[in-house]
Amino acid sequence: MISSGFLSRLAGGSLLPVALFFAAMLAMPYVLPNPYYVSTLTLACINAIIVVGLNLLLGFAGQISLGHAAFYGIAAYATGVATATYGLSMGTGFFIAVGLAAAVALVVGIPTLKLTGHYLAMGTLGFGIIVYIFFNESIELTGGPSGMVGIPRLALFGHELWEDTEYFYVVAAALSLVLLLSLNLIRSRFGRALMAIHTSEKAAMCIGVDIARYKLFVFVLSAVYAAVAGFLYAHYLGFVAPSSFGFHFSVQLIVMVVVGGMASVWGAVAGAFFLTALPEFLRVFENVETLIYGALLVLCMMFMPQGLVGGLGALVRRLRRPLRGKAAPEEGSHG
């Protein structure tokens, strides 16, 4: 049952920007010059689903996780094994993938979230490394370092989505739903509790916030987001390998959150899109692409410490200031 608070927040500003975003995504295949860019944008949307969840955990609740790629990988392998190895249906694969990732997050989160600061980062890092080793060593189940092939393409109502454009529309719809849910969550009592925990756990406790329960809930929720992305990723590529779910990708996710803008749902989307597309555009520079990539990240952090969304917002306000200065005397002359 949908609460009246959820509906009022929809009417209060969440629905229109998400609808505009989804409409822009629907137009993208007609604007982009070739299918390769559609494929890149599909992967950007999948990454954005994970980063929006990670931003709820890191940006709003202030809890760092260096093992989020593990939940992404658990879901990808779970649906791969369920559908390719055991021939189960796509819907069953989805529930196994999301359910398994949520259960693992619950088990890992209860002891890990008692840690704080660097210890929490080290705990989640250790979890990610353990899962990565499991993917490599369980050769009969996961295919080991060579990975798993033959994962079926996503099918809806009996129709297999072989066209990249069709698949992109499904992924864009999934991202839009995630955005709608997240924007409403942060405007609810739940979101205010997360921000209170981020500011000061002791102060949040004094005003009656159940810190352990909120931290565990947002940790599991962010793992569920990663699991949805893992499911979409596995059935998009039809192949999964441990290298896609290692420590390097976990760090990339953190960088996407920071570059896009912490404590900003739209910033998470901007960071995921920017850092997924950037390496593709830098391929023309061949041997120096890594140097340019690093330099751009440094420049972003130097000149936009609040992220892409915060930086663009500050730029717009700075451009408006002279216009307001000119408008004021004109208004005064009429008076």
C-alpha positions in Angstrom: 0.0 0.0 0.0 1.4 3.4 -1.0 1.4 5.9 1.9 0.0 9.4 1.5 3.4 10.8 2.4 5.0 9.0 -0.6 2.3 10.4 -2.9 2.6 13.9 -1.5 6.4 13.8 -2.0 5.8 12.7 -5.6 3.6 15.7 -6.2 6.0 17.9 -4.4 8.8 17.6 -6.9 10.2 14.1 -7.4 8.0 12.9 -10.3 8.6 15.7 -12.8 12.4 15.7 -12.9 12.5 11.9 -13.1 9.9 11.9 -15.9 12.0 14.5 -17.8 15.1 12.4 -17.2 13.4 9.3 -18.6 12.1 11.2 -21.6 15.6 12.4 -22.3 16.9 8.8 -22.1 14.2 7.6 -24.5 15.4 10.2 -27.0 19.1 9.2 -26.7 19.1 6.4 -29.3 17.8 8.8 -31.9 20.5 11.4 -31.0 23.6 9.2 -30.6 25.5 8.6 -33.9 25.9 4.8 -33.6 25.0 1.7 -31.5 28.3 1.7 -29.7 27.3 4.9 -27.8 24.0 3.3 -26.9 25.9 0.3 -25.4 28.2 2.7 -23.4 25.1 4.6 -22.2 23.5 1.3 -21.1 26.6 0.5 -19.0 26.5 4.0 -17.6 22.9 3.5 -16.5 23.8 0.2 -14.9 26.7 1.8 -13.0 24.4 4.7 -12.0 22.0 2.3 -10.3 24.8 1.1 -8.0 26.2 4.6 -7.4 22.8 6.0 -6.4 22.6 3.2 -3.7 26.2 3.7 -2.6 25.5 7.5 -2.4 22.6 6.8 0.1 25.1 4.9 2.2 28.2 7.1 1.8 26.9 10.5 1.0 23.8 10.6 3.2 24.6 8.2 6.0 28.3 8.8 6.0 29.2 5.0 6.0 32.0 4.1 3.6 32.0 0.7 1.8 35.0 -0.5 -0.2 33.3 -3.8 -1.0 30.2 -2.8 -3.0 31.5 -4.5 -6.2 31.0 -7.8 -4.3 27.2 -7.4 -4.1 27.2 -6.5 -7.7 29.2 -9.7 -8.5 27.1 -11.9 -6.2 23.9 -11.0 -8.0 25.5 -11.3 -11.5 26.8 -14.8 -10.7 23.7 -15.9 -8.8 21.4 -15.1 -11.8 24.0 -16.6 -14.2 24.1 -19.9 -12.3 20.3 -20.0 -11.8 19.4 -19.3 -15.5 22.4 -20.7 -17.5 23.5 -23.7 -15.3 20.2 -24.8 -13.8 17.8 -23.5 -16.5 15.6 -21.6 -14.1 13.3 -18.8 -15.3 14.5 -15.1 -15.6 12.1 -14.1 -12.8 13.4 -16.8 -10.5 17.0 -15.7 -11.3 16.1 -12.1 -10.4 14.7 -13.0 -7.0 17.6 -15.3 -6.2 20.1 -12.6 -7.2 18.5 -9.8 -5.2 17.6 -12.1 -2.2 21.1 -13.6 -2.0 22.8 -10.1 -2.1 20.4 -8.8 0.5 20.9 -11.8 2.8 24.7 -11.5 2.5 24.5 -7.7 3.2 22.4 -8.4 6.3 24.9 -11.0 7.6 27.9 -8.8 6.8 26.3 -5.6 7.9 25.4 -6.6 11.5 29.0 -6.9 12.7 30.7 -4.6 10.2 28.5 -1.5 10.8 29.6 -1.5 14.5 32.9 -0.3 13.2 33.6 3.3 12.3 35.9 5.3 10.1 39.0 3.5 8.7 38.0 0.3 10.5 34.7 0.2 8.6 36.5 0.7 5.3 39.0 -2.1 6.1 36.1 -4.4 7.1 34.2 -3.9 3.8 37.5 -4.1 1.9 38.2 -7.5 3.4 34.7 -8.7 2.5 35.1 -7.6 -1.1 38.5 -9.4 -1.4 37.0 -12.6 0.1 34.2 -12.6 -2.4 36.6 -11.9 -5.3 38.8 -14.9 -4.2 35.6 -17.1 -4.0 34.7 -16.1 -7.6 38.2 -17.1 -8.8 38.6 -20.4 -6.8 35.1 -21.9 -7.2 35.8 -23.0 -10.8 33.0 -25.6 -11.0 30.4 -23.1 -10.0 31.6 -19.7 -11.4 34.1 -20.8 -14.1 37.0 -19.4 -12.1 39.3 -16.7 -13.6 37.9 -17.5 -17.1 34.4 -16.5 -16.1 31.0 -17.8 -17.0 29.5 -17.8 -20.5 26.1 -18.6 -22.0 24.0 -16.4 -19.7 20.7 -15.8 -21.6 19.6 -12.4 -22.7 17.0 -10.7 -20.7 13.4 -11.5 -21.8 10.2 -9.7 -20.9 6.8 -11.4 -21.5 8.5 -14.0 -23.6 10.3 -11.5 -25.8 14.1 -11.7 -25.7 15.7 -8.2 -25.8 18.4 -8.8 -28.5 18.4 -5.2 -29.8 20.7 -3.0 -27.7 18.1 -0.1 -28.0 15.4 -2.3 -26.4 17.7 -3.3 -23.6 18.7 0.3 -23.0 15.1 1.3 -22.6 14.6 -1.3 -19.9 17.8 -0.3 -18.1 16.8 3.4 -18.3 13.3 2.6 -16.9 15.0 0.7 -14.0 17.3 3.6 -13.3 14.3 6.0 -13.3 12.5 3.9 -10.8 15.6 3.8 -8.6 15.8 7.6 -8.8 12.2 8.0 -7.9 12.5 5.8 -4.9 15.7 7.4 -3.7 14.5 11.0 -4.1 11.4 10.1 -2.0 13.5 8.3 0.6 15.8 11.2 1.3 12.9 13.6 1.6 11.2 11.4 4.1 11.8 10.9 7.8 14.2 8.1 6.8 16.4 10.5 4.8 16.5 13.1 7.6 17.6 10.3 10.0 20.4 9.3 7.7 21.6 12.9 7.4 21.5 13.3 11.2 23.6 10.1 11.6 26.1 11.5 9.0 26.4 14.8 11.0 26.8 13.3 14.4 25.8 9.8 15.6 25.7 10.9 19.2 23.4 13.8 18.4 21.2 11.6 16.3 21.0 9.1 19.2 20.0 11.9 21.6 17.0 12.8 19.4 15.8 9.2 19.3 17.2 7.9 16.0 17.9 4.1 16.2 21.3 4.3 14.6 22.1 0.6 14.2 18.7 -0.1 12.5 19.0 2.8 10.1 22.6 2.0 9.2 21.8 -1.6 8.6 18.7 -0.8 6.5 20.6 1.6 4.2 23.5 -0.8 3.9 21.1 -3.6 2.8 19.2 -1.2 0.5 22.4 -0.1 -1.3 23.3 -3.8 -1.7 19.9 -4.4 -3.3 20.5 -1.6 -5.8 23.9 -3.2 -6.6 22.1 -6.5 -7.0 19.6 -5.1 -9.5 22.5 -3.7 -11.5 24.3 -7.0 -11.4 21.3 -8.8 -12.7 20.9 -6.3 -15.6 24.7 -6.5 -16.3 24.8 -10.3 -16.5 21.9 -10.6 -18.8 23.2 -7.8 -21.0 26.7 -9.1 -21.7 25.8 -12.8 -21.3 29.2 -13.2 -19.7 30.7 -12.5 -16.2 34.2 -12.7 -14.9 35.8 -12.0 -11.5 37.8 -9.1 -12.9 34.6 -7.0 -13.2 33.9 -7.3 -9.5 37.2 -6.6 -7.8 38.7 -4.0 -5.6 39.4 -1.7 -8.5 35.7 -1.4 -9.4 34.8 -0.8 -5.8 37.2 2.2 -5.8 35.7 3.4 -9.1 32.3 3.4 -7.6 33.5 5.6 -4.6 35.2 8.0 -7.1 31.9 8.2 -9.1 30.1 9.3 -5.9 32.7 11.9 -5.0 33.1 13.3 -8.5 29.3 13.5 -9.0 28.6 15.1 -5.7 28.1 13.5 -2.3 24.7 13.7 -0.7 23.1 14.3 -4.1 21.1 11.7 -6.0 21.5 13.5 -9.3 25.2 13.9 -8.5 25.5 10.1 -8.3 24.0 9.8 -11.8 26.3 12.6 -13.2 29.3 10.9 -11.7 28.4 7.5 -13.1 27.7 8.8 -16.6 30.8 11.0 -16.6 33.3 8.3 -15.5 31.8 5.5 -17.6 31.9 7.6 -20.8 35.2 9.4 -20.2 37.5 6.4 -20.8 35.7 5.7 -24.1 36.3 9.2 -25.3 40.0 9.1 -24.2 40.8 6.0 -26.2 41.9 8.2 -29.1 44.9 9.4 -26.9 46.2 5.8 -26.6 49.3 5.7 -24.4 48.5 8.9 -22.4 44.8 8.3 -21.8 45.5 7.2 -18.1 47.4 10.4 -17.5 44.6 12.6 -19.0 42.0 10.6 -17.0 43.9 11.3 -13.7 44.5 14.9 -14.6 40.7 15.5 -15.3 39.8 13.9 -11.9 42.3 16.2 -10.1 41.0 19.2 -11.9 37.4 18.3 -11.0 38.3 17.9 -7.4 40.3 21.2 -7.3 37.7 23.4 -9.0 34.5 21.5 -8.1 35.0 20.1 -4.6 31.2 19.7 -4.2 31.1 17.5 -7.3 29.8 18.0 -10.8 26.3 18.9 -9.8 27.5 21.3 -7.0 30.0 22.9 -9.3 27.5 23.5 -12.1 25.0 24.9 -9.6 27.7 27.3 -8.3 28.5 28.4 -11.9 24.9 29.1 -12.7 24.5 31.2 -9.5 27.7 33.1 -10.4 26.4 33.8 -13.9 23.1 35.0 -12.6 24.6 37.5 -10.1 25.6 40.2 -12.7 22.2 39.9 -14.4 20.5 40.5 -11.0 22.8 43.5 -10.4 21.7 45.0 -13.8 18.0 44.2 -13.2 17.9 45.9 -9.8 18.6 49.5 -11.0 16.1 49.1 -13.8 13.4 48.0 -11.4 14.4 51.0 -9.2 14.1 53.5 -12.0 10.5 52.4 -12.7 9.7 52.9 -9.1 
